[in-house]
Amino acid sequence: MYRYDHFDQQLVNERVAQFRDQTRRFLAGELTEDAFRPLRLQNGLYIQKHAPMLRIAIPYGMLASRQLRKLAEIARRYDRGYGHFTTRQNLQLNWPRLEDVPDILADLATVEMHAIQTSGNDVRNITSDHFAGVAADEVADPRPWCELIRQWATFHPEFAYLPRKFKIAVTGASSDRTAVWIHDIGLVLVRSASGQIGCRVIVGGGLGRTPIIGRVVREFLPRAEILNYLEAILRTYNRFGRRDNKWKARIKILVKERGPEQFARDIEAEWSTLEGGAATVPDEEFDRLAAFFAPPPYVGGAADKAALNAAIADNRAFGSWVRRNVHGHRVPGYAIVTLSLKRAGVPPGDVTADEMDAIAELADRYSFGEVSVSHEQNLILRDVREADLFELWTRLKALRLATPNIGLLTDIVCCPGGDFCSLANARSIPIAEAITRRFEDIDYVHDVGDLDINMSGCMNACGHHHIGGIGILGVDKGGDEYYQVSIGGSQGNDAALGRVIGPSFAARDLPDVVECLVETYVAHRHADERFVDTVRRIGLEPFKERVYAAAH
């Protein structure tokens, strides 16, 4: 994975020193809250309901085991012994003291990590496919592209004060595991008819108060022009984007108001002044970055499939885990393993410091010392020998990290909600817990099959509720917490926004509502039909009738 060079380390160290002085001046009363706010935000520090919250960047979701151990150490020393992995492939600490944040940033810098631009109106953490580099359906590894964009965007003076926050996602696979259609910019690596690598460019996606699926503005962009074209997009946004109303300041609103065709013309006009210019990326630079992501020393030869199949047949629990949590690898004899962070009694995405240390040890033993973070808030060991799967499962089971529910209805994506966030209208974590408890019968959950539940505590949609097969949104109703339910949303290649089924529900009703939705699906589905496909085929009415009949 990428390693800092001298310039990277110097920039991060200088930023730590700068923020230490800014924090000292704020605590001494020399900086006002208004003056300090943009400074702390550009260093990932929010003020939440009960305490500051520090958001730590995990570029394109990649962690070395030594970095995960450092996060564990920081969580113990400066927080309450755990961290929360987010839908942006970041880690949040919910309880640090303001005066300790400079020390946390200094500790992060010792393992090539930071919290720069994880908040504020700038280009945020670049996200990517959590299977990047090992997926069998990959056209090209997106990680060198992500690193290139990260270096370009960090501290870019022209884009440090954008009209609003800005999110970029990159995927190199035929299956979209990155949710590129709901980002300000989504890049899909493709190969031209002549074999040239480039990317399809999607612009104007986003969720929140006005959810919009992005639009393709260019079918093929040569890779050498990627930074020039990104600069053209951001310059166009900087020029025309609104700053008078933060609810209308995202690029998705600008694309909608100008129209996708006109916005594409705006970009092309700006790009015409940049094409072939100083930011053109030579092949040598892509080669240099790709060298950081060279394959590990795989052991040649396929695994003994007969032995693996026998273990699956002999142990039903192991077989269930393999079917849901183990994924195909591009190298014969290896597998990709997802560690579910979604078990009863634990908020989705939360990991204790002890668990981080244990996962780091497993990464060293079974996966060349690397861990990935998915935007579904799970962790991935990317390079596990098939021969080691049973042994790994045994160890994960002892750690309670072997829940076989990836892609199932208890694999709930959930923001921290009203338990922590000062913006939330309602709590998310207790609702996720109640739904998980309702569906503790893992055999039934497996029979239901693929079904995404996404939950957000407010319209900011940090839980991506709009693209959940079942989406749950916390709303304020006369000062009480209620929840609006939508169905039919999806991410991936067939990205779509869910539709609200009707009036909102009280918190106590949510497990019953979800159960009614699931029962309606089971009653109407065709063979091998996903929940979202059944919704699209029969519409909302059968679901609404069942839910509201039960409610009355």
Summary of the structure (lengths in Angstrom):
residues: 552
radius of gyration: 23.0
end to end distance: 55.6
largest distance: 69.6
contacts: 1942
relative contact order: 0.09
helix: 43%
strand: 19%
